[in-house]
Amino acid sequence: MVEIEFLADEHGNQQVIDLITSIADRAMNDEDYAELAARIAQLLDYMKDIGVPPIEKRTLYGISSIGNPITLVDVVKELNQHPPLMEARANWRPVGAFRAIFFYEIDDKGNQSIYFTKAVIKQATYSRDFEHAIVASEKMLDKFFKPE
């Protein structure tokens, strides 16, 4: 079983949900955002079905917003400099690279709990916003495991 949660920040906002909602809202009138929204939805459905995929299953075969087959490569990636944080990835070049930071736990029965912390849309390989999201996610991770 896989459970996905969207953690609230220090202000009580579920920033990942807020970003996904804003993408979905914009998708109503923008075909590029509709494509990114479709890719994000398929990524989250995939993770809900199988959890954090092992390396050999990190390519997702899906359907574009207009019904064409697509391949999403490396949909999940470790943030090597910030373990145990990882990123869920969905790209659509006209909009950018959606990145949602998360960490997860596995219980003794193999059930996974995935905790999303922060998300951004990157326009370039390096993103100051993404770096800030990592720092904020590390703080959320610390608070999660060491509640005050």
HELIX and SHEET records of a PDB file:
HELIX    1   1 GLN A   15  ALA A   27  1                                  13    
HELIX    2   2 GLU A   31  ILE A   50  1                                  20    
HELIX    3   3 ILE A   55  LYS A   57  5                                   3    
HELIX    4   4 ARG A  128  PHE A  145  1                                  18    
SHEET    1   A 5 VAL A   2  PHE A   6  0                                        
SHEET    2   A 5 GLN A 112  LYS A 122  1                                        
SHEET    3   A 5 GLY A  96  ILE A 106 -1                                        
SHEET    4   A 5 MET A  86  TRP A  92 -1                                        
SHEET    5   A 5 VAL A  76  GLU A  78 -1                                        
SHEET    1   B 2 LEU A  60  ILE A  63  0                                        
SHEET    2   B 2 PRO A  69  LEU A  72 -1                                        
END                                                                             
